[in-house]
Amino acid sequence: MTTIIYVFGFLLAIHSIINALLLRRPGNREPVQEKVAILIPARNEALKIEECLTAALAQKHLASFHLFVLDDGSTDDTNAIIRSIVAKTDRLTLLRGQELPEGWTGKNFACWQLANAAAQTGDFDYLVFIDADVRLGDGAVAKSINALRKH
């Protein structure tokens, strides 16, 4: 049994080394000139949404970006919190989710609605989907787009 544990540990160590060597690193923080839409589906996220939006709005190295948040039928204070942030910035649009059609799942339909809203509102070059519990670092979106370009 001890031998199996040692072999398993050795294999995990080898796997970790291979991952460290081969995994893509986030790109650099070169400015992104293209238009970026950050899309966030939210449902009952009152405890998380303010921090998420604050971090997303603080993105650096993006020449032009806009946030779209879809409130997908929240029954808590999510909508009120988002509205209070919308009142302070022109970079954020709050959308109200439509009724879920048959054959769709909630998150997929919310993302579809967000993508359509971004397409109708502006000519965005990149659509960046994040979940409401994500806290973006200040240059995370630019680094991700730069990594996308590189790879």
Disulfide bonds with the S-S distance in Angstrom:
none
